[in-house]
Amino acid sequence: MADQRESVQQILQRAIDRGELPLAVDTSLAIDLLAGPLFYRRLVTGAEVNPPGFVTNLIDTVLTGLGHPSS
């Protein structure tokens, strides 16, 4: 699990380095914001974690909240 977290952290850091996300983005918090809804859906509600469009919408919403321009 730590390896997966590190991989996502590196992806986010590259986006910061390219200017796609603000320098002030807390990558650890960003990962929690991305993963939290997936765990909530699966463990609390029992809902599917990958209904059509859910993951894409989640990523877009979190990245927009972090300061990424809308696509």
Biopython code that builds the backbone (N, CA, C, O; Angstrom):
import numpy as np
from Bio.PDB.StructureBuilder import StructureBuilder

atoms = [
    (1, "MET", "N", (0.816, -1.189, 0.000)),
    (1, "MET", "CA", (0.000, 0.000, 0.000)),
    (1, "MET", "C", (0.865, 1.261, 0.000)),
    (1, "MET", "O", (0.515, 2.256, -0.634)),
    (2, "ALA", "N", (1.989, 1.218, 0.707)),
    (2, "ALA", "CA", (2.883, 2.376, 0.743)),
    (2, "ALA", "C", (3.467, 2.650, -0.639)),
    (2, "ALA", "O", (3.680, 3.805, -1.011)),
    (3, "ASP", "N", (3.723, 1.589, -1.397)),
    (3, "ASP", "CA", (4.254, 1.762, -2.756)),
    (3, "ASP", "C", (3.239, 2.462, -3.651)),
    (3, "ASP", "O", (3.602, 3.325, -4.450)),
    (4, "GLN", "N", (1.974, 2.092, -3.517)),
    (4, "GLN", "CA", (0.925, 2.734, -4.318)),
    (4, "GLN", "C", (0.802, 4.200, -3.949)),
    (4, "GLN", "O", (0.668, 5.055, -4.824)),
    (5, "ARG", "N", (0.849, 4.495, -2.660)),
    (5, "ARG", "CA", (0.750, 5.874, -2.203)),
    (5, "ARG", "C", (1.929, 6.691, -2.742)),
    (5, "ARG", "O", (1.756, 7.830, -3.175)),
    (6, "GLU", "N", (3.105, 6.108, -2.711)),
    (6, "GLU", "CA", (4.307, 6.783, -3.220)),
    (6, "GLU", "C", (4.177, 7.059, -4.715)),
    (6, "GLU", "O", (4.582, 8.123, -5.184)),
    (7, "SER", "N", (3.622, 6.120, -5.462)),
    (7, "SER", "CA", (3.436, 6.307, -6.902)),
    (7, "SER", "C", (2.505, 7.480, -7.189)),
    (7, "SER", "O", (2.789, 8.308, -8.054)),
    (8, "VAL", "N", (1.394, 7.548, -6.461)),
    (8, "VAL", "CA", (0.442, 8.649, -6.660)),
    (8, "VAL", "C", (1.078, 9.963, -6.223)),
    (8, "VAL", "O", (0.875, 10.994, -6.864)),
    (9, "GLN", "N", (1.839, 9.932, -5.145)),
    (9, "GLN", "CA", (2.511, 11.144, -4.676)),
    (9, "GLN", "C", (3.483, 11.665, -5.742)),
    (9, "GLN", "O", (3.575, 12.873, -5.956)),
    (10, "GLN", "N", (4.197, 10.772, -6.399)),
    (10, "GLN", "CA", (5.117, 11.178, -7.462)),
    (10, "GLN", "C", (4.369, 11.779, -8.651)),
    (10, "GLN", "O", (4.830, 12.756, -9.241)),
    (11, "ILE", "N", (3.224, 11.206, -9.004)),
    (11, "ILE", "CA", (2.414, 11.748, -10.102)),
    (11, "ILE", "C", (1.965, 13.163, -9.761)),
    (11, "ILE", "O", (2.062, 14.066, -10.592)),
    (12, "LEU", "N", (1.478, 13.354, -8.550)),
    (12, "LEU", "CA", (1.029, 14.686, -8.127)),
    (12, "LEU", "C", (2.195, 15.667, -8.086)),
    (12, "LEU", "O", (2.047, 16.824, -8.480)),
    (13, "GLN", "N", (3.343, 15.215, -7.615)),
    (13, "GLN", "CA", (4.508, 16.102, -7.545)),
    (13, "GLN", "C", (4.956, 16.522, -8.936)),
    (13, "GLN", "O", (5.353, 17.671, -9.135)),
    (14, "ARG", "N", (4.900, 15.619, -9.893)),
    (14, "ARG", "CA", (5.246, 15.984, -11.277)),
    (14, "ARG", "C", (4.270, 17.027, -11.821)),
    (14, "ARG", "O", (4.670, 17.937, -12.547)),
    (15, "ALA", "N", (3.001, 16.894, -11.471)),
    (15, "ALA", "CA", (2.004, 17.886, -11.902)),
    (15, "ALA", "C", (2.314, 19.249, -11.280)),
    (15, "ALA", "O", (2.148, 20.279, -11.934)),
    (16, "ILE", "N", (2.758, 19.261, -10.038)),
    (16, "ILE", "CA", (3.168, 20.515, -9.384)),
    (16, "ILE", "C", (4.385, 21.086, -10.097)),
    (16, "ILE", "O", (4.431, 22.277, -10.404)),
    (17, "ASP", "N", (5.365, 20.234, -10.358)),
    (17, "ASP", "CA", (6.594, 20.679, -11.024)),
    (17, "ASP", "C", (6.322, 21.260, -12.414)),
    (17, "ASP", "O", (7.019, 22.177, -12.851)),
    (18, "ARG", "N", (5.309, 20.728, -13.110)),
    (18, "ARG", "CA", (4.937, 21.231, -14.435)),
    (18, "ARG", "C", (4.041, 22.460, -14.369)),
    (18, "ARG", "O", (3.708, 23.040, -15.403)),
    (19, "GLY", "N", (3.650, 22.860, -13.170)),
    (19, "GLY", "CA", (2.775, 24.018, -13.022)),
    (19, "GLY", "C", (1.305, 23.702, -13.222)),
    (19, "GLY", "O", (0.491, 24.618, -13.343)),
    (20, "GLU", "N", (0.948, 22.432, -13.259)),
    (20, "GLU", "CA", (-0.446, 22.033, -13.437)),
    (20, "GLU", "C", (-1.230, 22.092, -12.137)),
    (20, "GLU", "O", (-2.459, 22.163, -12.145)),
    (21, "LEU", "N", (-0.521, 22.063, -11.032)),
    (21, "LEU", "CA", (-1.119, 22.229, -9.708)),
    (21, "LEU", "C", (-0.295, 23.265, -8.946)),
    (21, "LEU", "O", (0.907, 23.392, -9.180)),
    (22, "PRO", "N", (-0.926, 24.003, -8.042)),
    (22, "PRO", "CA", (-0.182, 25.008, -7.280)),
    (22, "PRO", "C", (0.917, 24.389, -6.412)),
    (22, "PRO", "O", (0.821, 23.240, -5.982)),
    (23, "LEU", "N", (1.950, 25.176, -6.170)),
    (23, "LEU", "CA", (3.064, 24.719, -5.323)),
    (23, "LEU", "C", (2.606, 24.339, -3.920)),
    (23, "LEU", "O", (3.208, 23.478, -3.278)),
    (24, "ALA", "N", (1.542, 24.980, -3.447)),
    (24, "ALA", "CA", (1.080, 24.777, -2.074)),
    (24, "ALA", "C", (0.272, 23.498, -1.882)),
    (24, "ALA", "O", (-0.154, 23.216, -0.762)),
    (25, "VAL", "N", (0.046, 22.714, -2.936)),
    (25, "VAL", "CA", (-0.762, 21.502, -2.791)),
    (25, "VAL", "C", (-0.077, 20.526, -1.841)),
    (25, "VAL", "O", (1.103, 20.211, -1.994)),
    (26, "ASP", "N", (-0.831, 20.058, -0.868)),
    (26, "ASP", "CA", (-0.373, 19.038, 0.070)),
    (26, "ASP", "C", (-0.667, 17.686, -0.585)),
    (26, "ASP", "O", (-1.816, 17.244, -0.604)),
    (27, "THR", "N", (0.357, 17.033, -1.118)),
    (27, "THR", "CA", (0.145, 15.798, -1.871)),
    (27, "THR", "C", (-0.422, 14.680, -1.002)),
    (27, "THR", "O", (-1.190, 13.847, -1.485)),
    (28, "SER", "N", (-0.054, 14.657, 0.251)),
    (28, "SER", "CA", (-0.587, 13.634, 1.150)),
    (28, "SER", "C", (-2.095, 13.823, 1.344)),
    (28, "SER", "O", (-2.855, 12.856, 1.313)),
    (29, "LEU", "N", (-2.515, 15.053, 1.540)),
    (29, "LEU", "CA", (-3.941, 15.346, 1.666)),
    (29, "LEU", "C", (-4.662, 15.039, 0.360)),
    (29, "LEU", "O", (-5.769, 14.501, 0.379)),
    (30, "ALA", "N", (-4.056, 15.369, -0.765)),
    (30, "ALA", "CA", (-4.669, 15.101, -2.068)),
    (30, "ALA", "C", (-4.928, 13.605, -2.244)),
    (30, "ALA", "O", (-5.978, 13.213, -2.754)),
    (31, "ILE", "N", (-3.992, 12.785, -1.833)),
    (31, "ILE", "CA", (-4.171, 11.333, -1.933)),
    (31, "ILE", "C", (-5.332, 10.889, -1.053)),
    (31, "ILE", "O", (-6.142, 10.059, -1.466)),
    (32, "ASP", "N", (-5.417, 11.431, 0.144)),
    (32, "ASP", "CA", (-6.530, 11.097, 1.037)),
    (32, "ASP", "C", (-7.866, 11.520, 0.433)),
    (32, "ASP", "O", (-8.862, 10.807, 0.557)),
    (33, "LEU", "N", (-7.885, 12.686, -0.223)),
    (33, "LEU", "CA", (-9.113, 13.170, -0.857)),
    (33, "LEU", "C", (-9.535, 12.265, -2.016)),
    (33, "LEU", "O", (-10.727, 12.090, -2.267)),
    (34, "LEU", "N", (-8.579, 11.704, -2.706)),
    (34, "LEU", "CA", (-8.887, 10.799, -3.810)),
    (34, "LEU", "C", (-9.315, 9.415, -3.305)),
    (34, "LEU", "O", (-10.260, 8.828, -3.833)),
    (35, "ALA", "N", (-8.636, 8.906, -2.306)),
    (35, "ALA", "CA", (-8.896, 7.548, -1.830)),
    (35, "ALA", "C", (-10.113, 7.463, -0.907)),
    (35, "ALA", "O", (-10.817, 6.453, -0.901)),
    (36, "GLY", "N", (-10.362, 8.509, -0.137)),
    (36, "GLY", "CA", (-11.436, 8.479, 0.854)),
    (36, "GLY", "C", (-12.787, 8.080, 0.292)),
    (36, "GLY", "O", (-13.430, 7.184, 0.840)),
    (37, "PRO", "N", (-13.242, 8.714, -0.787)),
    (37, "PRO", "CA", (-14.557, 8.351, -1.324)),
    (37, "PRO", "C", (-14.637, 6.892, -1.796)),
    (37, "PRO", "O", (-15.694, 6.267, -1.709)),
    (38, "LEU", "N", (-13.533, 6.361, -2.288)),
    (38, "LEU", "CA", (-13.536, 4.968, -2.732)),
    (38, "LEU", "C", (-13.724, 4.020, -1.547)),
    (38, "LEU", "O", (-14.523, 3.086, -1.604)),
    (39, "PHE", "N", (-12.979, 4.275, -0.482)),
    (39, "PHE", "CA", (-13.119, 3.444, 0.723)),
    (39, "PHE", "C", (-14.505, 3.610, 1.347)),
    (39, "PHE", "O", (-15.109, 2.634, 1.792)),
    (40, "TYR", "N", (-15.000, 4.831, 1.377)),
    (40, "TYR", "CA", (-16.328, 5.089, 1.933)),
    (40, "TYR", "C", (-17.389, 4.305, 1.163)),
    (40, "TYR", "O", (-18.215, 3.617, 1.762)),
    (41, "ARG", "N", (-17.363, 4.412, -0.159)),
    (41, "ARG", "CA", (-18.356, 3.705, -0.976)),
    (41, "ARG", "C", (-18.297, 2.198, -0.725)),
    (41, "ARG", "O", (-19.334, 1.550, -0.580)),
    (42, "ARG", "N", (-17.111, 1.653, -0.675)),
    (42, "ARG", "CA", (-16.957, 0.204, -0.545)),
    (42, "ARG", "C", (-17.248, -0.290, 0.861)),
    (42, "ARG", "O", (-17.989, -1.256, 1.044)),
    (43, "LEU", "N", (-16.666, 0.372, 1.856)),
    (43, "LEU", "CA", (-16.744, -0.144, 3.223)),
    (43, "LEU", "C", (-17.965, 0.329, 3.999)),
    (43, "LEU", "O", (-18.476, -0.410, 4.841)),
    (44, "VAL", "N", (-18.440, 1.531, 3.742)),
    (44, "VAL", "CA", (-19.566, 2.064, 4.511)),
    (44, "VAL", "C", (-20.902, 1.799, 3.814)),
    (44, "VAL", "O", (-21.844, 1.295, 4.424)),
    (45, "THR", "N", (-20.967, 2.146, 2.527)),
    (45, "THR", "CA", (-22.244, 2.002, 1.827)),
    (45, "THR", "C", (-22.376, 0.682, 1.082)),
    (45, "THR", "O", (-23.488, 0.252, 0.778)),
    (46, "GLY", "N", (-21.258, 0.039, 0.785)),
    (46, "GLY", "CA", (-21.286, -1.195, 0.019)),
    (46, "GLY", "C", (-21.520, -0.962, -1.469)),
    (46, "GLY", "O", (-21.697, -1.916, -2.227)),
    (47, "ALA", "N", (-21.520, 0.300, -1.890)),
    (47, "ALA", "CA", (-21.751, 0.630, -3.291)),
    (47, "ALA", "C", (-20.530, 0.281, -4.134)),
    (47, "ALA", "O", (-19.424, 0.111, -3.620)),
    (48, "GLU", "N", (-20.757, 0.178, -5.441)),
    (48, "GLU", "CA", (-19.663, -0.059, -6.371)),
    (48, "GLU", "C", (-18.681, 1.104, -6.299)),
    (48, "GLU", "O", (-19.081, 2.250, -6.095)),
    (49, "VAL", "N", (-17.411, 0.809, -6.466)),
    (49, "VAL", "CA", (-16.412, 1.878, -6.489)),
    (49, "VAL", "C", (-16.127, 2.350, -7.901)),
    (49, "VAL", "O", (-15.411, 3.332, -8.098)),
    (50, "ASN", "N", (-16.680, 1.662, -8.880)),
    (50, "ASN", "CA", (-16.391, 2.053, -10.252)),
    (50, "ASN", "C", (-17.624, 2.042, -11.158)),
    (50, "ASN", "O", (-17.592, 1.464, -12.245)),
    (51, "PRO", "N", (-18.718, 2.688, -10.708)),
    (51, "PRO", "CA", (-19.817, 2.808, -11.664)),
    (51, "PRO", "C", (-19.377, 3.751, -12.784)),
    (51, "PRO", "O", (-18.439, 4.527, -12.604)),
    (52, "PRO", "N", (-20.036, 3.692, -13.924)),
    (52, "PRO", "CA", (-19.613, 4.521, -15.062)),
    (52, "PRO", "C", (-19.440, 5.996, -14.694)),
    (52, "PRO", "O", (-20.353, 6.641, -14.179)),
    (53, "GLY", "N", (-18.248, 6.501, -14.972)),
    (53, "GLY", "CA", (-17.953, 7.916, -14.775)),
    (53, "GLY", "C", (-17.583, 8.329, -13.366)),
    (53, "GLY", "O", (-17.133, 9.458, -13.170)),
    (54, "PHE", "N", (-17.752, 7.466, -12.373)),
    (54, "PHE", "CA", (-17.513, 7.875, -10.987)),
    (54, "PHE", "C", (-16.059, 8.268, -10.743)),
    (54, "PHE", "O", (-15.790, 9.343, -10.208)),
    (55, "VAL", "N", (-15.127, 7.409, -11.127)),
    (55, "VAL", "CA", (-13.716, 7.669, -10.842)),
    (55, "VAL", "C", (-13.244, 8.908, -11.601)),
    (55, "VAL", "O", (-12.520, 9.736, -11.048)),
    (56, "THR", "N", (-13.647, 9.037, -12.853)),
    (56, "THR", "CA", (-13.265, 10.213, -13.641)),
    (56, "THR", "C", (-13.807, 11.487, -12.997)),
    (56, "THR", "O", (-13.087, 12.478, -12.873)),
    (57, "ASN", "N", (-15.063, 11.462, -12.591)),
    (57, "ASN", "CA", (-15.674, 12.621, -11.932)),
    (57, "ASN", "C", (-14.976, 12.931, -10.608)),
    (57, "ASN", "O", (-14.749, 14.097, -10.286)),
    (58, "LEU", "N", (-14.638, 11.903, -9.846)),
    (58, "LEU", "CA", (-13.934, 12.086, -8.577)),
    (58, "LEU", "C", (-12.590, 12.766, -8.804)),
    (58, "LEU", "O", (-12.263, 13.743, -8.131)),
    (59, "ILE", "N", (-11.816, 12.255, -9.745)),
    (59, "ILE", "CA", (-10.496, 12.824, -10.030)),
    (59, "ILE", "C", (-10.623, 14.267, -10.499)),
    (59, "ILE", "O", (-9.897, 15.141, -10.025)),
    (60, "ASP", "N", (-11.543, 14.521, -11.430)),
    (60, "ASP", "CA", (-11.746, 15.886, -11.928)),
    (60, "ASP", "C", (-12.132, 16.838, -10.803)),
    (60, "ASP", "O", (-11.628, 17.959, -10.727)),
    (61, "THR", "N", (-13.027, 16.385, -9.932)),
    (61, "THR", "CA", (-13.497, 17.227, -8.824)),
    (61, "THR", "C", (-12.368, 17.545, -7.854)),
    (61, "THR", "O", (-12.204, 18.695, -7.448)),
    (62, "VAL", "N", (-11.587, 16.532, -7.480)),
    (62, "VAL", "CA", (-10.486, 16.753, -6.536)),
    (62, "VAL", "C", (-9.420, 17.646, -7.167)),
    (62, "VAL", "O", (-8.945, 18.584, -6.526)),
    (63, "LEU", "N", (-9.040, 17.368, -8.406)),
    (63, "LEU", "CA", (-8.003, 18.187, -9.049)),
    (63, "LEU", "C", (-8.455, 19.631, -9.226)),
    (63, "LEU", "O", (-7.655, 20.551, -9.056)),
    (64, "THR", "N", (-9.730, 19.846, -9.565)),
    (64, "THR", "CA", (-10.249, 21.206, -9.667)),
    (64, "THR", "C", (-10.184, 21.899, -8.305)),
    (64, "THR", "O", (-9.817, 23.070, -8.219)),
    (65, "GLY", "N", (-10.537, 21.184, -7.256)),
    (65, "GLY", "CA", (-10.459, 21.741, -5.912)),
    (65, "GLY", "C", (-9.038, 22.080, -5.488)),
    (65, "GLY", "O", (-8.823, 22.989, -4.687)),
    (66, "LEU", "N", (-8.082, 21.355, -6.021)),
    (66, "LEU", "CA", (-6.673, 21.605, -5.704)),
    (66, "LEU", "C", (-6.083, 22.738, -6.541)),
    (66, "LEU", "O", (-4.965, 23.190, -6.293)),
    (67, "GLY", "N", (-6.852, 23.192, -7.540)),
    (67, "GLY", "CA", (-6.362, 24.318, -8.338)),
    (67, "GLY", "C", (-6.012, 23.991, -9.763)),
    (67, "GLY", "O", (-5.496, 24.847, -10.482)),
    (68, "HIS", "N", (-6.281, 22.763, -10.197)),
    (68, "HIS", "CA", (-6.027, 22.401, -11.598)),
    (68, "HIS", "C", (-7.117, 23.023, -12.462)),
    (68, "HIS", "O", (-8.296, 22.953, -12.116)),
    (69, "PRO", "N", (-6.738, 23.626, -13.574)),
    (69, "PRO", "CA", (-7.773, 24.204, -14.443)),
    (69, "PRO", "C", (-8.706, 23.123, -14.959)),
    (69, "PRO", "O", (-8.275, 22.002, -15.230)),
    (70, "SER", "N", (-9.968, 23.451, -15.092)),
    (70, "SER", "CA", (-10.954, 22.475, -15.585)),
    (70, "SER", "C", (-10.584, 22.023, -16.983)),
    (70, "SER", "O", (-10.078, 22.792, -17.801)),
    (71, "SER", "N", (-10.856, 20.739, -17.233)),
    (71, "SER", "CA", (-10.539, 20.212, -18.564)),
    (71, "SER", "C", (-11.677, 20.391, -19.520)),
    (71, "SER", "O", (-11.573, 20.001, -20.683)),
]
sb = StructureBuilder()
sb.init_structure("model")
sb.init_model(0)
sb.init_chain("A")
sb.init_seg("    ")
for serial, (resi, resn, name, xyz) in enumerate(atoms, 1):
    if name == "N":
        sb.init_residue(resn, " ", resi, " ")
    sb.init_atom(name, np.array(xyz, "f"), 0.0, 1.0, " ", f" {name:<3s}", serial, name[0])
structure = sb.get_structure()
